[in-house]
Amino acid sequence: MNTREVSDLEGEIRELRARLQESEQAIEAIREGQVDAFLLDDVVVARAEALKPYQAFVEQMQEGAVALSKDGTILYCNRRFAEIVARPLEKTIGMLLSELSICPEATASLLEQAMDGPIRGEAVLDRLGQSGVQVGLSLQRLSADGGADLCMVVTDMTEIIAVEFLASELRESVAEHNRALVAKNNELESFTYSVSHDMRTPLRAMVSNAAILLEEQAEHLTVSGRNRLDRLSAAALKMAQLVDDLLQYARIGGRHLHVAPTDLGDLAKTVVAELPEENGGCVLTLNMPKTVVDCDPYIIGMALHCLFDNACKYRKGDGPAKVEFGMEMQGQERVFFVRDEGIGFNMAYVKKLFIPFERLHRDSEYMGTGIGLANVKRAFERHDGRVWAEGEVDKGSTFYFTLGAVAA
């Protein structure tokens, strides 16, 4: 290496040392707060450059942003705040917040409270050339060396209030429609109850008079006459049963629920013991642990009575119906079921089961009114539950139901 090369290397070293010394001095000045910049990964970044993204963020906010002095002078505001008060941006800066407030005393109170800590409130600001605008205010005290004493975020409440008003109107409209619907339902149930109740007396008279004729005038009646009286009596009895079922339908819909802790297994045993003997009886098998639920035992008892009675009516053979009453978990839901080994049904007609007056069998095969399962559906729905069925012809049926939480 010649003398010239050594001289060049020494010059580069001196230059590097000078730049290193300058950098160390700059870093020390930054650390002491003498230079408006900061270090980011050992790179000196001018603070003004670093703040540009934040300034752009504040300018594009959908809420108003304001910097205030202690006395409420607006030192800075973004364009959104100027839009809220409908004033030019350059004229808004420098105004007192109290000049923009419909109630200066309330605004002054908020500013005073904000000096002690963050606070939220509402105010009505003057919108130039228009009526006042209601706004939400969020105020926070700033550090003393920032120039401004307070920062404030301003939210225009106009759209929020309009939406809340619309929602309130909709709620009231829905409530009014619900009240009207409840009134109509109550009126319909009252009408059904009255009509059904008033029909029972003449139906009894028809049955009793037909029986008297058959007994007292038997020798004067032809075979055809006796058959007609029998049909008349049977029709009146069916109508009486239909009236009773309609009354029950009305009671289930209109009765206030008397909710009490109820052991479903014990309730099922009581219901089976009360089944009419003419349907052949029922052998009940319980397939559940002791299960106590909150329900109206009278209404749930009526529903179980119908399900057990149907199992007896639609049994196969002459022996007592074999019925299983159990519980199983389907996912997170507790599901109860009544399963029999009777004649079953075609699943193509399953949707007809719970519709009033819809029957899958003729009266000549099985007597009925078509109201029973509609009552069952209504009973479980009154308990915030649901009911559905599965079946196969000649292989029996299973009726499932759930019980939700109900208030007494």
Protein Blocks (a to p, Z undefined) as FASTA:
>chain_A
ZZklmmmmmmmmmmmmmmmmmmmmmmmmmmnopagcddeehiacdfklmmmmmmmmmmmp
cbdcddddfkopafbdcfklmmmnopafklmgopafklmpmblmlmmmmmmmmmnoccdd
ddddddehiacdddddddddddfklopabdcddddfklmmmmmmmmmmmmmmmmmmmmmm
mmmmmmmmmmmmmmmmmmmmmmmmmmmmmmmmmmmmmmmpcfklmmmmmmmmmmmmmmmm
mmmmmmmmmmmmmpccddddddfklmmmmmmmmpcfklnpaaddddbddddddddfklmm
mmmmmmmmmmmmmpghjbdcddddddddehjaccdddddfbebpafklmmmmmgghiafb
dfklpgcehlmmmmmmmmmmmnopacdddddehiapadddddddddZZ
